[in-house]
């Protein structure tokens, strides 16, 4: 069963609500946008993990972020 993607458009001046199927171009753009959002979320998570790992390594060495800043490295 094929799932139709619909677009809802509301005209606030007239109160008219238009419900229509997305065009092929709109569907393609929606897929691109969803992929980009997923990619951004993965990258953001990787950055958080890298930052947490770096912080853990510093703490294991007995250093804090303030120590790095004092050394001109933060």
C-alpha positions in Angstrom: 0.0 0.0 0.0 1.5 3.3 -1.1 1.5 6.1 1.4 0.5 9.4 -0.1 2.3 12.5 1.3 0.0 15.4 1.7 0.6 19.1 2.2 -1.7 21.3 4.2 -1.9 24.9 3.3 -4.0 27.4 5.3 -5.0 30.8 4.1 -5.4 32.8 7.4 -7.1 35.7 5.6 -9.9 33.6 4.1 -9.9 30.6 6.5 -9.5 28.3 3.5 -7.7 25.0 4.1 -6.2 23.3 1.1 -5.1 19.6 1.4 -3.2 18.3 -1.6 -0.7 15.6 -2.6 3.0 16.6 -2.7 4.6 16.9 -6.1 7.5 14.7 -7.0 9.8 17.6 -6.5 8.4 18.3 -3.0 8.7 14.6 -2.1 12.4 14.6 -3.3 13.2 17.7 -1.3 11.5 16.3 1.8 13.6 13.2 1.6 16.8 15.3 1.2 15.8 17.5 4.2 15.1 14.4 6.4 18.5 12.9 5.4 20.3 16.1 6.2 18.5 16.4 9.6 19.5 12.8 10.4 23.1 13.5 9.3 23.3 16.6 11.4 22.0 14.7 14.4 24.6 12.0 14.0 27.4 14.6 13.6 26.2 16.5 16.7 26.2 13.2 18.7 29.7 12.4 17.5 30.9 15.8 18.5 29.4 15.4 22.0 31.0 12.0 22.3 34.4 13.3 21.2 34.1 16.2 23.7 33.1 13.9 26.5 36.0 11.6 25.7 38.5 14.5 25.6 37.2 15.7 28.9 37.6 12.3 30.4 41.1 12.0 29.2 42.0 15.4 30.7 40.4 14.4 34.0 42.4 11.2 33.9 45.6 13.3 33.6 44.4 15.5 36.5 43.7 18.5 34.3 40.5 20.6 34.0 39.3 22.8 31.2 40.4 25.7 33.3 43.9 24.3 33.4 44.0 24.1 29.6 42.8 27.6 29.3 45.5 28.8 31.7 48.1 27.0 29.4 46.6 28.8 26.4 45.2 25.5 24.9 41.5 25.9 25.6 
